């Protein structure tokens, strides 16, 4: 949602887009709060659930980035900065760092194998789905970055007139450039 909006400069803040933006902000705000209550895997491979230890680990790792990204979400939502997107384009792509956490999820699933009674099929499915989702998100973000770079004056978007075919055509053209 965000990389596509930022890269392709989607105009028109409809009521639906506004509602989705608010849900986006609320989801990530709640996510920050929930990380204080999410257990971590200790160095010894055991599940650590003590609030103080979990809080300390979160504050030393992801908290600053999460707060910065959530604050950015709320600023864009409250002040409707979507129309002034150009100066903030690099900041919007920082969301790619959230992919790192998604990739870490696979490690948690494998580590929790001994703690949670999961059958081997569930582990296999989870270990295939998580990397696939991470790959899909990475491709989406790279496609949007490719379009932004190509949309500069005299870039490939202008030379090949891909924007004339609509956003879908431009997205596919950018994705093909990423793949090749």
C-alpha positions in Angstrom: 0.0 0.0 0.0 2.5 2.7 1.1 5.3 1.9 -1.5 2.7 1.9 -4.3 1.2 5.2 -3.1 4.6 6.8 -2.7 6.1 5.5 -6.0 3.2 6.0 -8.3 2.0 9.2 -6.7 -1.6 7.9 -6.4 -3.8 11.0 -6.2 -7.2 11.5 -4.6 -7.6 10.9 -0.9 -11.0 9.1 -1.0 -12.8 8.2 2.1 -11.8 4.5 1.6 -8.1 5.5 1.3 -8.4 7.6 4.5 -10.0 4.7 6.3 -7.3 2.3 5.2 -4.6 4.8 6.2 -6.2 5.1 9.7 -6.3 1.3 10.0 -2.7 1.1 8.9 -1.7 3.6 11.6 -3.7 1.9 14.3 -2.3 -1.6 13.3 1.3 -0.5 13.6 0.7 1.5 16.7 -0.8 -1.5 18.4 2.0 -3.6 17.0 4.5 -1.4 18.9 2.6 -1.9 22.1 2.2 -5.7 21.6 6.0 -6.2 21.2 6.4 -5.4 24.9 4.4 -8.5 25.6 5.8 -10.8 22.9 8.3 -13.4 24.2 11.7 -13.7 22.6 14.1 -16.6 22.2 17.1 -16.3 24.5 20.7 -17.1 23.7 20.2 -20.5 25.3 17.3 -21.3 22.9 14.6 -21.0 25.6 11.5 -18.9 25.3 11.9 -15.7 27.4 8.6 -14.2 28.7 9.6 -12.0 31.6 8.3 -8.5 30.9 11.5 -6.7 32.0 13.7 -8.9 29.8 11.4 -8.6 26.8 11.1 -4.9 27.3 14.9 -4.4 27.6 15.5 -6.5 24.5 12.9 -4.6 22.4 14.2 -1.2 23.6 17.7 -2.2 22.5 16.6 -3.5 19.1 13.5 -2.4 17.2 11.8 0.2 19.4 13.4 3.3 18.0 12.8 2.3 14.4 9.2 1.2 15.2 8.4 4.5 16.9 9.9 6.6 14.1 7.9 4.6 11.5 4.7 4.9 13.4 5.2 8.6 14.0 5.8 8.9 10.3 2.6 7.1 9.5 0.6 9.3 11.8 2.2 12.5 10.4 1.3 11.5 6.9 -2.2 10.6 7.9 -3.0 13.6 10.1 -1.4 16.3 7.8 -2.3 14.5 4.6 1.2 14.6 3.3 0.5 12.3 0.4 0.3 15.3 -2.0 3.7 16.5 -0.9 5.2 13.1 -1.2 8.4 13.9 -3.2 10.5 15.2 -0.3 9.5 12.3 1.9 10.0 9.5 -0.7 13.1 8.0 1.0 11.5 8.0 4.4 8.5 6.1 3.0 10.8 3.3 1.7 12.3 2.8 5.2 9.3 0.5 5.7 11.3 -2.1 3.9 13.2 -2.6 7.2 10.0 -4.1 8.5 10.7 -7.0 6.1 13.7 -7.9 8.2 11.4 -8.6 11.1 9.2 -10.7 8.9 12.2 -12.7 7.8 13.1 -13.2 11.5 9.7 -14.8 11.9 11.0 -17.9 10.2 13.8 -18.3 12.8 11.2 -18.0 15.5 9.0 -20.6 14.0 11.9 -23.0 13.8 13.0 -22.2 17.3 9.5 -22.7 18.7 9.3 -26.1 17.0 10.5 -27.7 20.3 8.2 -25.6 22.5 4.9 -25.7 20.6 3.6 -29.0 19.5 3.4 -28.5 15.7 3.4 -31.4 13.3 6.0 -31.5 10.5 3.6 -30.4 7.8 2.9 -27.1 9.7 6.6 -26.4 10.0 7.2 -27.1 6.3 4.2 -24.9 5.2 5.4 -22.1 7.5 9.0 -22.3 6.4 7.8 -22.0 2.7 5.1 -19.3 3.2 7.2 -16.8 5.3 10.1 -16.6 2.7 7.5 -16.4 -0.1 5.8 -13.5 1.6 9.1 -11.8 2.2 10.2 -12.2 -1.4 6.8 -10.8 -2.6 7.1 -7.8 -0.4 10.7 -7.2 -1.4 9.8 -7.5 -5.1 7.0 -5.0 -4.6 9.2 -2.5 -2.9 12.0 -2.9 -5.5 9.4 -2.4 -8.3 8.2 0.8 -6.7 11.8 2.0 -6.3 12.6 1.1 -9.9 9.6 3.2 -11.0 10.6 6.2 -8.9 14.1 6.1 -10.4 12.8 5.7 -13.9 10.2 8.5 -13.5 12.9 11.1 -13.2 13.2 13.6 -16.1 14.3 11.7 -19.3 14.1 8.4 -17.5 12.8 5.1 -19.0 9.2 5.8 -17.9 9.2 8.9 -20.1 11.2 7.4 -23.0 9.0 4.3 -23.2 5.7 6.1 -22.4 4.7 3.5 -19.9 2.7 5.9 -17.7 0.3 6.5 -20.6 -1.0 3.0 -20.2 -2.1 3.5 -16.6 -0.7 2.6 -13.3 -1.1 -1.2 -13.8 1.0 -1.0 -17.1 3.6 1.1 -15.4 3.8 -1.3 -12.4 4.3 -4.3 -14.7 6.9 -2.5 -16.7 8.8 -1.6 -13.6 8.5 -5.2 -12.2 9.9 -6.6 -15.5 12.9 -4.2 -15.2 13.5 -5.5 -11.6 13.3 -9.1 -12.7 15.6 -8.7 -15.7 
